[in-house]
Amino acid sequence: MDDVAYDIIAMYKTASREEIVNAVMKKYGDRPDVTRDDVLLCIDDVESLEKNGKLFTEDS
């Protein structure tokens, strides 16, 4: 799922949830370990990391 997560992070700031899901499923949909629910959970994780200051923070 690492490649999927990296793709989600790359799109997170510029695409809607639905756009991310569609792009990821188009690219990785043939993999049995990648489902729509998995992608949505990963987006939720990215949102949580951002809100907790663990992702997309300015370098200090």
ABEGO torsion letter per residue (X at the ends): XAAAAAAAAAAAAABBAAAAAAAAAAAAAABAABBAAAAAAAAAAAAAAAAAGABGBBBX
